[in-house]
Amino acid sequence: MTVSGRIVLHVDMDSFFASVETRRDPSLAGKPVIVGADPKGGAGRGVVSTCSYEARRYGVHSGMPISRAYDLCPHGVYLRVDHPFYSRVSEEIMAILARHADRIEQVSIDEAYLDVSGAGSFAAANALARAIKQEIREETGLTCSVGVAPGKVVAKIASDYRKPDGLMVVLPEEVAGFLAPLPVGKVPGVGKKTGEELRQMGVLTVGDLASHDVQDLIARFGRHGILMHRLARGIDDREVRGREGCKSVSRETTFEADTADPSILAGTLADLADDVARTLRAEGLRCRTVTVKVRYRGFQTHTRSKTLPRFTTDPAAIREAASGLLEPFLNDEPVRLIGVRLSTLEGGRTRQASIDEFLS
């Protein structure tokens, strides 16, 4: 069930960092490009930020330890993350998207939701999505995948359905049929461990999850069981939120495989801190509170916060605060998700701007 008459686009750039690097250096075209830390002959620490589709054929994926990526693809082209450059390209893309919707919600450097209900029909929204894809290709040289649906969660799943350079339209009456045969792992928030627990319960597909006894899910997963059940049924009434009224800015990432490696956790957190600091400056805001979020196996979630001496946009100060907050979590317990949130803001506007508000 979604809000009647609503049409949402989810635009997701294809292998964004790797694609931008290939745009900058065309000689990389067709090569397995891995963007992340330096592998140092297989002994490097840190994680893969993104990789080209050529690299994915060797089993490399985002969130993977860089040393593991090197084992799988030692002949790949390994590049360090260049966030300032990627941010400039992201601004080009978001400017294109802003031409086509009254409300646009940027949820990461390379993806955004657009409310295009004003298009009047899904046929018109389909044509609009094609125009957006063409404009992005012509003006930036990059490709994106777009999902069109009555709500955000289905649009996001649809954008991944035909990657790369894909377009998938899911009509309101097609939502249940579209979701039902998909692997249960396609539901946001269902990671490797949760997926395995669901499989042990006989829940293999999204349709299985949608039809499963919700009380059984609550007994096993608590509040998260209710959320998974709703999403599996396509129930998503969240609005596409514009930039007005920002109360906090946050970024978080879920690892493909749970990890307790301190260097991976610290490196990923530093990247997230830099990302939220850039968003803060782009919004004309300054923060005074930094919060680090850690989620362990079993969805045990903990947060720690620090109030800074003064309002700031300094990425070094934000990164230092986040690093200190992470230290108590650096133990032997595997982590599935980490995040950074900046709050107690001044300047700009006053909206909650978390990329994961539905799953937090």
Secondary structure by P-SEA (a helix, b strand, c coil): cccccbbbbbbbbccaaaaaaaaaccccccccccccccccccccccccccccaaaaaacccccccaaaaaaaccccccccccaaaaaaaaaaaaaaaaaccccccccccccccccccccccaaaaaaaaaaaaaaaaaaccbbbbbbbccccaaaaaaaaccccbbbbbbcccccccccccccccccccccaaaaaaaaaaccccaaaaaaccaaaaaaccaaaaaaaaaaaaccccccccccccccccbbbbbbccccccaaaaaaaaaaaaaaaaaaaaaacbbbcbbbbbbbccccbbbbbbbbcccccccaaaaaaaaaaaaccccccbbbccccccccccccccccccccccccc
